[in-house]
Amino acid sequence: MKVLVFHIGRDRYGLPLAGIVRVLPLLELKQLPLTPDYVAGLVDLHGVPVPVIDLSRLAGLPPAAAQFDTRIVIVDYQAPGGDTHALGLLASQVRGIADIAMEKLEDSGVTTAPFLGQVASDADGIVQLVELQHLLPPDVRALLFQGGSAA
């Protein structure tokens, strides 16, 4: 499986390419008041407002640093119930594409963050997968997506 490799804090994570629509440079975001601190704002994608989540803040760390290798990764986020929405993920230190053998993936044994999935080791250490379907709790989905359900 091919994944986009990036960092949350010091650690490496991977996002399967199958869910990625495009990767953008860091753009100016419109702030969204009264949302959780990990909602970084809205990005204008060809006239369509797309909510952006700061993965560092979602993981309980300081905000993603605005560096030359910070990107906004636009994904197809499928909410429970089948609705698909464009969602931006603020990702730091985007390193490129890696190929992870499915047979090397193992459960991490840790369930502190529901959006973090299986892990695999390579020459550079451990990479943990981000599971898009578990990224947003129901109340945040309802805030970000018009007509989104809280169930």
C-alpha positions as CSV (number, residue, x, y, z in Angstrom):
1,M,0.0,0.0,0.0
2,K,1.3,3.4,-0.9
3,V,1.1,6.1,1.8
4,L,1.9,9.8,2.1
5,V,4.4,10.1,4.9
6,F,4.4,13.1,7.3
7,H,5.0,14.0,10.9
8,I,2.8,14.7,13.9
9,G,5.3,16.1,16.4
10,R,8.4,14.0,16.2
11,D,6.6,10.8,14.9
12,R,6.0,9.6,11.4
13,Y,2.5,8.8,10.1
14,G,1.1,7.6,6.8
15,L,-2.1,8.4,5.0
16,P,-3.1,5.9,2.3
17,L,-3.0,7.5,-1.2
18,A,-6.4,6.0,-2.0
19,G,-8.1,8.6,0.1
20,I,-6.1,11.6,-1.0
21,V,-7.5,14.0,-3.6
22,R,-4.7,16.5,-3.8
23,V,-1.8,18.0,-1.8
24,L,-1.7,21.8,-1.5
25,P,1.0,24.1,-0.2
26,L,0.1,25.8,3.1
27,L,-2.5,28.4,2.2
28,E,-4.2,31.1,4.3
29,L,-7.1,29.8,6.2
30,K,-10.3,31.5,7.3
31,Q,-10.8,31.0,11.0
32,L,-13.9,29.3,12.3
33,P,-15.0,30.6,15.7
34,L,-16.6,28.3,18.2
35,T,-15.0,25.2,16.9
36,P,-12.6,22.9,18.6
37,D,-9.0,24.1,18.6
38,Y,-7.9,21.4,16.1
39,V,-10.2,22.9,13.5
40,A,-7.6,25.1,11.8
41,G,-10.2,26.9,9.5
42,L,-11.5,26.9,6.0
43,V,-9.5,26.8,2.7
44,D,-10.9,28.1,-0.5
45,L,-10.6,25.2,-3.1
46,H,-11.6,26.7,-6.4
47,G,-14.5,28.6,-4.8
48,V,-15.5,25.7,-2.5
49,P,-14.9,26.1,1.2
50,V,-13.2,23.1,2.7
51,P,-12.7,22.6,6.5
52,V,-9.1,21.9,7.6
53,I,-8.1,19.9,10.6
54,D,-4.7,20.4,12.3
55,L,-3.5,16.9,12.9
56,S,-1.0,18.0,15.5
57,R,-3.7,19.7,17.6
58,L,-6.0,16.7,17.1
59,A,-3.3,14.5,18.6
60,G,-3.0,16.9,21.7
61,L,0.2,18.5,20.6
62,P,1.1,22.2,19.7
63,P,-0.2,23.5,16.4
64,A,1.5,22.4,13.2
65,A,4.4,24.7,12.4
66,A,4.1,26.8,9.3
67,Q,7.2,25.5,7.5
68,F,8.2,25.0,3.9
69,D,7.2,21.3,4.1
70,T,3.8,21.8,5.8
71,R,1.0,20.9,3.5
72,I,-2.8,20.8,3.3
73,V,-3.8,17.3,2.3
74,I,-7.3,17.2,0.7
75,V,-9.0,13.9,1.3
76,D,-12.3,12.3,0.6
77,Y,-13.8,12.0,4.1
78,Q,-16.6,9.5,4.2
79,A,-18.9,10.1,7.2
80,P,-20.8,7.3,8.7
81,G,-23.9,6.9,6.7
82,G,-22.1,7.2,3.4
83,D,-21.9,10.9,2.7
84,T,-18.5,12.0,1.3
85,H,-17.0,15.4,2.0
86,A,-13.8,17.2,1.0
87,L,-11.7,17.7,4.2
88,G,-8.3,19.3,4.5
89,L,-5.6,17.9,6.9
90,L,-2.8,20.2,8.0
91,A,0.3,17.9,7.9
92,S,3.8,18.9,8.9
93,Q,7.1,17.7,7.5
94,V,5.5,16.0,4.5
95,R,8.3,13.6,3.3
96,G,6.8,11.9,0.2
97,I,5.4,8.5,-0.7
98,A,6.4,5.2,0.9
99,D,5.3,1.7,0.1
100,I,4.2,-0.3,3.1
101,A,3.8,-4.1,2.7
102,M,0.3,-5.1,4.0
103,E,1.9,-8.1,5.8
104,K,4.1,-5.8,7.8
105,L,1.2,-3.9,9.3
106,E,0.4,-4.7,12.9
107,D,-2.0,-3.4,15.5
108,S,-0.3,-0.8,17.7
109,G,-1.9,-2.1,20.9
110,V,-2.7,1.5,21.9
111,T,-6.2,3.0,21.7
112,T,-5.7,6.5,23.0
113,A,-6.4,8.2,19.7
114,P,-9.2,6.5,17.7
115,F,-7.9,7.9,14.4
116,L,-4.5,6.2,14.7
117,G,-4.4,2.8,13.2
118,Q,-1.9,0.0,12.4
119,V,1.9,0.4,12.5
120,A,4.7,-0.8,10.3
121,S,8.5,-0.6,10.7
122,D,11.0,0.3,8.1
123,A,14.6,1.6,7.9
124,D,13.5,5.0,9.3
125,G,11.5,3.6,12.2
126,I,7.8,3.2,12.9
127,V,5.1,4.6,10.6
128,Q,1.5,4.7,11.9
129,L,-1.5,4.9,9.7
130,V,-4.2,7.6,10.0
131,E,-7.7,6.2,9.7
132,L,-9.9,8.8,8.1
133,Q,-13.2,7.1,9.0
134,H,-12.3,7.6,12.7
135,L,-11.0,11.2,12.4
136,L,-13.9,13.3,13.5
137,P,-16.4,12.8,16.3
138,P,-20.1,13.1,15.5
139,D,-20.5,16.6,17.0
140,V,-17.6,18.0,14.9
141,R,-18.9,16.4,11.8
142,A,-22.2,18.1,12.4
143,L,-20.4,21.5,12.8
144,L,-18.3,21.2,9.7
145,F,-20.5,19.6,7.1
146,Q,-23.9,21.1,6.2
147,G,-26.5,18.5,6.7
148,G,-24.0,16.4,8.7
149,S,-25.6,14.2,11.3
150,A,-24.5,14.0,14.9
151,A,-25.2,10.2,14.9
